[in-house]
Amino acid sequence: MRVTGRQRKGYMVELEAEVAKIERREEKLLRKPAICRNYRRIRRWR
């Protein structure tokens, strides 16, 4: 199954939104700097 660049970008944006949603929830519970570090790494992928 081939995925075009546009489809992959859309998928990444969707995935990033999911991750951000989960991380926000975790951040409320934990408030750990590791979450921010992971989020920054994800931002860099784009």
N, C-alpha and C positions, 0 to 999 in steps of 0.2 A: 504493500500500500504506500504509494508516494504521496508526500505532503508538500504542497507548494509553499513558497516563502510567505505568501500572504496568509495562508491558512495557519502556518506554524506560528506566525506573529500573533494572529488572533487567539490561537490556543494558549500562547505564552501569556497574553494579557489576561485571558480568562483564568489561567492557572495562578497568575500573580494576584489577581483579585481574591481568589479562594485562599491563598496563603496569607495574604494581608488580613483577611477576615479572621482566620484562625489565630494569627499572631496577635491581633488586637485583643481577642478574647483571652488568649494566654497572658498577654501583657497585663491585663486587668487583674488576673489571678496571681501572677508571679512578679512582674516588674523586674525582669532580669536583663542585663545588658546584652547577653548572648542573642536574644531575640532580635535586637536592633542590629547586631552584627550580621546575622543571617539575612535580614531584610535588605541591608545595604549590599550584600553580595548578590542578591536577586536583582536589585536595581541595576547593578553593573552588567548583568547578562544582556540587557536590551541592546 
